[in-house]
Amino acid sequence: MDEQTPQKAVIQYDDFARLDLKVGTVLEVADHPNADKLLVMKVDLGGEQRQIIAGLKGYCTHEQMLGARIVVVANLAPRKMRGLESQGMLLAASWTEADGTFKVVPLTTSLPSPAGANVS
C-alpha cells in the first residue's frame, strides 16, 4: 500500500457481497465532449449494453480499451458526469511512480471470459 494512501475501514463480507462485479467487453470508446480527462465507453455486460464514463484519458488509448474485457461494478447507481450518464464503474489500479508520475491501469481479464461473467 502507498504510504500516502489512508487505510480504509474494514468491511464485512456481506458489504462486499452486495457488489455485482461483472466482466464487460468494451465495444466503443470516445472522448467525453465536455471533459478533458474522461472517456465514454459502450460496454457489453452480456446481453446488456451500458455507457460507462471513466477518468482514463491520458492513461489509456482508445485502441488499448477497445475490445478490452474490464471488471465493472454493475449495480452502482447511475451518475451524471459532466452532462452524460455513467451506468457503472470500471475497476482500475492506480499508483505513483518513484519519479512522481501517477499511473492508472484498468483491471482486465487475462484469460478469455464472456461478457457478463460474474467476478468474485
C-alpha positions as CSV (number, residue, x, y, z in Angstrom):
1,M,0.0,0.0,0.0
2,D,1.2,3.5,-0.8
3,E,2.4,5.4,2.3
4,Q,0.2,8.4,1.3
5,T,-3.0,6.4,0.9
6,P,-5.0,6.3,4.1
7,Q,-6.2,2.9,5.4
8,K,-9.9,2.4,4.7
9,A,-12.3,1.0,7.2
10,V,-12.6,-2.8,7.4
11,I,-15.9,-4.0,5.9
12,Q,-17.9,-7.2,6.5
13,Y,-18.2,-10.0,3.8
14,D,-21.9,-9.0,3.4
15,D,-20.8,-5.5,2.3
16,F,-18.5,-7.0,-0.4
17,A,-21.2,-9.5,-1.5
18,R,-23.6,-6.6,-2.3
19,L,-21.3,-5.6,-5.2
20,D,-22.3,-7.0,-8.6
21,L,-19.0,-7.4,-10.3
22,K,-19.1,-8.4,-14.0
23,V,-16.8,-8.8,-16.9
24,G,-17.6,-6.2,-19.6
25,T,-16.3,-6.0,-23.1
26,V,-15.6,-2.5,-24.4
27,L,-17.4,-2.1,-27.7
28,E,-16.9,1.7,-28.3
29,V,-14.6,4.4,-26.9
30,A,-14.8,8.1,-27.4
31,D,-13.6,11.3,-25.7
32,H,-16.1,13.0,-23.5
33,P,-17.3,16.1,-25.3
34,N,-17.3,18.3,-22.1
35,A,-14.3,16.9,-20.2
36,D,-10.5,16.7,-20.8
37,K,-9.8,13.6,-18.7
38,L,-12.9,11.4,-19.3
39,L,-13.5,8.6,-21.8
40,V,-17.0,7.5,-22.7
41,M,-17.3,3.7,-23.4
42,K,-20.1,1.5,-24.6
43,V,-19.7,-1.8,-22.6
44,D,-21.4,-5.2,-23.2
45,L,-22.3,-6.8,-19.9
46,G,-23.6,-10.0,-21.5
47,G,-26.8,-9.1,-23.4
48,E,-27.0,-5.6,-21.9
49,Q,-25.0,-2.6,-23.1
50,R,-24.2,0.3,-20.8
51,Q,-22.4,3.6,-21.1
52,I,-19.5,3.9,-18.6
53,I,-17.5,7.1,-18.2
54,A,-14.1,6.8,-16.7
55,G,-11.1,9.2,-16.0
56,L,-8.7,7.3,-18.2
57,K,-7.8,9.8,-20.8
58,G,-4.1,10.3,-20.7
59,Y,-3.5,6.9,-19.2
60,C,-5.0,4.6,-21.9
61,T,-5.6,5.0,-25.6
62,H,-8.8,4.2,-27.4
63,E,-7.1,1.3,-29.1
64,Q,-6.0,-0.2,-25.7
65,M,-9.5,0.0,-24.4
66,L,-11.4,-1.2,-27.5
67,G,-12.2,-4.9,-27.0
68,A,-10.8,-5.0,-23.5
69,R,-12.5,-7.3,-21.0
70,I,-12.8,-5.0,-18.0
71,V,-14.2,-5.5,-14.5
72,V,-17.3,-3.5,-13.9
73,V,-19.4,-2.6,-10.8
74,A,-22.7,-3.3,-12.4
75,N,-25.1,-2.4,-9.6
76,L,-23.7,1.1,-8.9
77,A,-26.4,3.8,-9.2
78,P,-26.1,5.8,-12.4
79,R,-24.3,9.1,-12.1
80,K,-24.1,12.2,-14.3
81,M,-20.5,13.1,-15.2
82,R,-20.2,16.4,-17.0
83,G,-23.6,16.1,-18.5
84,L,-23.5,12.4,-19.5
85,E,-24.8,9.5,-17.5
86,S,-22.4,6.7,-16.4
87,Q,-24.2,3.4,-15.8
88,G,-21.5,1.6,-13.8
89,M,-17.9,1.9,-12.8
90,L,-14.8,0.0,-14.0
91,L,-12.2,-1.1,-11.6
92,A,-8.6,0.2,-12.0
93,A,-5.3,0.1,-10.2
94,S,-3.5,3.4,-9.5
95,W,-0.2,4.3,-8.0
96,T,2.6,7.0,-8.1
97,E,5.9,6.0,-9.5
98,A,9.2,7.0,-7.8
99,D,9.6,9.9,-10.2
100,G,6.1,11.3,-9.2
101,T,4.3,10.1,-12.3
102,F,0.7,9.0,-11.5
103,K,-0.4,5.8,-13.3
104,V,-3.8,4.3,-13.8
105,V,-4.4,0.8,-15.3
106,P,-7.9,-0.6,-15.8
107,L,-8.3,-4.1,-14.4
108,T,-8.9,-6.6,-17.2
109,T,-9.1,-10.4,-17.5
110,S,-6.0,-12.0,-19.0
111,L,-7.8,-15.3,-19.9
112,P,-10.9,-15.4,-22.2
113,S,-14.1,-14.8,-20.3
114,P,-17.5,-13.9,-21.7
115,A,-19.2,-10.5,-21.2
116,G,-21.5,-10.8,-18.2
117,A,-19.4,-13.4,-16.4
118,N,-19.5,-12.9,-12.6
119,V,-16.4,-11.7,-10.8
120,S,-15.9,-12.8,-7.2
